[in-house]
Amino acid sequence: MKRIALLLAATAFSAPALAADVIYEEPMAPVAIAPVASGWTGLYLGLQAGGAFNPSSPDDQGIFASFGNDTPVPGLAGGSIAGAFGSSFDSSFDSGFIGGAHIGYDYQINDFVVGAILDINAMDIAVNQNSFSNTPAFYEAERSLDYLATARLRAGYLITPMALAYVTGGVAYGEVDYGFSTNSPAVVGAAGRPANVYEGEDDWGYSVGGGMEVKLTENLSFGAEYLYTNLGGGDSLTVLDGGPFDGSTTNGANANGEFTAFTSGGDFDFHTITAKLSYRFN
């Protein structure tokens, strides 16, 4: 019994010492991993496609007779150039597809992004201006555009690290072609005199607009862009000088040097909306 009592006493005195030697480590607090923001600084290139349109009707074709629009012309239905055409004018804008490629560079400053972009697009749009005489005959002028290039600056704000809203503007160039056709007896046929076509278009203009671009991955972005483009006014015209267009009713040689000009003025302007896919070399 004495041995058991001594053993229990020794155990009681040694237990606190053993407990003092035990070290308890508290678990580490979880570390939050912040998402890495994707940068916008760098070169990019890509493709775009969409449509070109203008909801507004173009200016009507103008008619100018050197001898006076209201001067009586013998035998002409309506009595004069003005009377022969009256208010029989029509104009329209032919919408079409636009698509091409772009290259640009952006530089990010905190939540702001500035940069420059060059693009070139194939397209097929036209302005048609028609007049109709009571001969009856039609006189159609067409100004068409089959490609467009722009050089623009752009500036935007990051709504989120991956979404950019921006405005853009710069110069635009597109070669506007002019053509004229008619079925007037004073122009077609053996007795008619050919039309003299003079093409004068500005071709240079400007583009302004804006858009939204979203990064799908670190290097791939998708966006939509709206632009208004104005290539300036045209000075294209067609001169007719046979029959009533020189103030007489006789086809053939122009004996008195008079003429009637059909003019196609007004700005060649339109709107475009495109979807854009870009690869970024960040």
C-alpha positions in Angstrom: 0.0 0.0 0.0 2.9 2.4 0.8 4.3 1.7 -2.6 1.0 2.5 -4.4 0.6 5.7 -2.4 4.1 6.9 -3.2 3.6 6.1 -6.9 0.3 8.1 -7.1 2.0 11.0 -5.3 4.9 11.0 -7.8 2.4 11.0 -10.7 0.5 13.9 -9.3 3.6 16.0 -8.9 5.0 15.2 -12.4 1.8 15.8 -14.4 1.9 19.6 -14.3 5.5 19.6 -15.4 4.7 17.4 -18.4 1.8 19.6 -19.3 4.0 22.7 -19.2 6.2 21.1 -21.9 3.3 20.7 -24.4 3.1 23.5 -27.0 -0.2 24.2 -28.8 0.1 26.0 -32.2 -2.9 27.9 -33.4 -4.0 27.2 -37.0 -3.0 29.7 -39.7 -5.6 32.2 -40.9 -6.7 31.6 -44.5 -5.0 33.9 -47.1 -7.3 35.7 -49.6 -6.0 35.5 -53.2 -7.0 38.6 -55.1 -7.8 38.2 -58.8 -5.1 39.5 -61.1 -6.3 42.5 -63.2 -5.8 42.1 -67.0 -3.8 45.0 -68.5 -4.8 46.9 -71.7 -1.4 48.3 -72.7 0.0 46.8 -75.9 -0.5 46.2 -79.6 -3.6 44.5 -81.0 -5.0 43.4 -84.3 -8.2 41.9 -85.5 -11.2 41.7 -87.7 -14.6 43.5 -87.9 -17.9 43.1 -89.7 -21.3 44.8 -89.8 -23.5 47.1 -91.8 -23.5 50.6 -93.3 -26.7 52.6 -93.6 -28.2 56.1 -93.6 -31.9 56.5 -92.6 -32.0 60.1 -94.1 -32.8 60.6 -97.8 -29.9 62.2 -99.8 -30.3 65.5 -101.5 -32.3 65.5 -104.8 -30.5 65.8 -108.1 -30.0 69.4 -109.3 -30.8 70.5 -112.8 -29.3 73.7 -114.3 -30.0 74.9 -117.9 -27.5 77.5 -119.1 -30.3 79.2 -121.1 -32.6 79.2 -118.0 -34.7 76.5 -116.5 -37.9 78.5 -117.3 -37.0 79.5 -120.8 -39.5 78.2 -123.3 -38.2 75.3 -125.5 -40.1 74.8 -128.7 -42.0 71.5 -128.8 -40.8 70.4 -125.4 -43.5 68.8 -123.3 -44.0 71.0 -120.3 -42.8 74.0 -122.3 -39.4 74.4 -120.5 -36.8 72.4 -118.6 -38.4 73.2 -115.3 -41.8 72.3 -116.7 -40.6 69.0 -118.2 -39.3 67.8 -114.8 -41.7 69.5 -112.4 -41.2 67.8 -109.0 -40.4 64.4 -110.3 -37.3 63.7 -108.2 -36.3 60.8 -106.1 -33.2 59.9 -104.0 -32.2 56.9 -101.9 -29.3 55.4 -99.9 -28.4 51.8 -100.6 -27.3 50.1 -97.4 -24.7 47.4 -97.4 -22.2 45.1 -95.7 -18.9 46.4 -94.2 -16.0 44.2 -93.2 -12.3 44.4 -92.8 -9.3 44.4 -90.5 -7.8 46.7 -87.9 -4.5 47.3 -86.0 -4.1 49.5 -83.0 -2.2 50.3 -79.8 -3.5 51.1 -76.3 -1.9 52.5 -73.2 -3.5 52.1 -69.8 -3.2 54.8 -67.1 -5.0 53.5 -64.0 -8.7 53.2 -65.1 -8.2 55.2 -68.3 -7.1 53.8 -71.6 -5.9 55.9 -74.6 -4.7 54.7 -78.0 -4.8 54.8 -81.8 -6.3 52.6 -84.4 -6.1 52.1 -88.2 -8.7 50.1 -90.1 -9.6 49.3 -93.7 -13.0 47.9 -94.8 -14.6 46.6 -98.0 -18.1 47.8 -98.5 -20.9 48.2 -101.0 -23.0 51.3 -100.5 -24.4 54.0 -102.9 -26.4 57.2 -103.1 -28.9 57.2 -106.0 -30.4 60.5 -107.3 -33.1 60.2 -109.9 -35.1 62.7 -112.0 -37.9 61.9 -114.4 -39.0 64.0 -117.4 -42.4 63.8 -119.0 -40.8 62.8 -122.3 -40.9 60.2 -120.6 -37.3 59.5 -119.6 -35.2 58.8 -116.5 -31.9 60.4 -115.5 -30.0 58.6 -112.8 -26.8 59.6 -111.0 -25.1 57.2 -108.6 -22.3 57.9 -106.1 -20.9 54.6 -104.7 -18.2 53.5 -102.3 -16.5 50.2 -102.2 -13.9 50.7 -99.5 -13.2 52.8 -96.5 -10.1 53.4 -94.4 -9.9 55.4 -91.1 -7.1 56.6 -88.8 -8.5 57.4 -85.4 -7.6 58.2 -81.8 -9.6 56.7 -79.0 -10.0 57.3 -75.2 -11.9 55.1 -72.8 -12.7 54.3 -69.2 -12.6 50.8 -67.5 -16.0 50.1 -66.2 -14.4 46.9 -64.8 -10.9 45.6 -65.2 -12.1 43.6 -68.2 -14.6 46.0 -69.8 -13.7 49.2 -71.6 -16.2 51.9 -72.8 -14.6 54.4 -75.2 -15.1 57.3 -77.7 -13.1 57.6 -80.9 -12.6 60.0 -83.8 -10.2 60.8 -86.7 -9.8 61.0 -90.5 -11.5 58.8 -93.1 -10.8 58.1 -96.7 -12.9 56.4 -99.3 -12.8 56.8 -103.1 -16.3 57.7 -104.2 -17.2 56.7 -107.8 -19.7 58.6 -109.9 -21.9 57.3 -112.7 -24.8 58.5 -114.8 -27.3 56.8 -117.0 -30.4 57.8 -119.0 -32.7 56.6 -121.7 -33.4 60.1 -123.1 -33.8 60.1 -126.9 -31.5 63.2 -126.9 -28.6 61.1 -125.5 -29.2 57.5 -126.8 -29.7 56.4 -130.4 -28.1 57.6 -133.6 -29.3 61.2 -133.4 -28.4 61.6 -129.7 -25.3 63.3 -128.3 -23.4 61.5 -125.6 -23.4 62.7 -122.0 -20.3 64.4 -120.7 -19.6 63.1 -117.2 -17.4 65.1 -114.8 -16.5 63.3 -111.6 -15.5 65.5 -108.6 -15.7 64.0 -105.1 -13.9 65.0 -101.9 -13.1 61.4 -100.8 -11.5 62.7 -97.5 -13.6 63.2 -94.4 -13.9 62.2 -90.8 -15.3 59.4 -88.6 -16.5 59.8 -85.0 -18.3 57.4 -82.6 -17.8 55.1 -79.7 -18.0 51.5 -78.5 -17.6 48.9 -75.8 -14.9 46.2 -75.6 -14.7 43.3 -73.2 -11.7 41.0 -72.6 -12.7 37.3 -73.0 -9.3 36.2 -72.0 -6.0 37.8 -71.3 -5.3 38.2 -75.0 -8.7 38.0 -76.7 -11.3 40.8 -76.7 -14.7 41.3 -78.3 -16.5 44.5 -78.9 -19.1 46.5 -80.7 -18.5 49.9 -82.3 -20.7 52.7 -83.9 -19.2 55.3 -86.3 -20.7 58.2 -88.2 -18.6 58.9 -91.3 -18.8 62.0 -93.6 -16.7 62.1 -96.8 -17.8 65.6 -97.7 -19.8 67.1 -100.6 -19.5 66.1 -104.2 -19.2 68.3 -107.3 -19.9 65.6 -109.8 -22.1 66.5 -112.7 -23.2 65.4 -116.1 -23.7 67.8 -119.1 -26.2 67.2 -121.8 -26.4 69.4 -124.9 -28.5 67.6 -127.4 -32.1 68.4 -128.4 -34.0 70.3 -125.7 -31.0 70.3 -123.4 -29.4 73.1 -125.6 -32.7 75.0 -125.9 -33.8 73.5 -129.2 -35.7 70.4 -130.4 -33.1 69.2 -132.9 -30.8 66.4 -131.9 -27.3 66.3 -133.2 -24.6 69.0 -133.2 -25.0 71.7 -130.5 -25.3 74.8 -132.7 -25.8 77.4 -130.0 -23.4 76.3 -127.3 -26.1 75.9 -124.6 -26.3 73.0 -122.3 -28.2 71.5 -119.3 -26.2 70.2 -116.3 -27.4 67.5 -113.9 -25.6 67.9 -110.6 -25.1 65.5 -107.7 -24.3 67.4 -104.5 -24.7 66.9 -100.8 -22.4 65.2 -98.3 -21.7 61.5 -98.8 -22.3 60.4 -95.2 -23.4 57.2 -93.4 -23.5 55.2 -90.2 -21.8 51.9 -89.4 -22.2 49.4 -86.7 -19.6 46.6 -86.5 -18.7 43.7 -84.2 -14.9 43.4 -83.6 -12.7 40.6 -82.5 -9.1 41.5 -81.5 -6.0 39.6 -80.4 -3.9 41.6 -77.9 -0.1 41.2 -77.4 -0.1 42.3 -73.8 
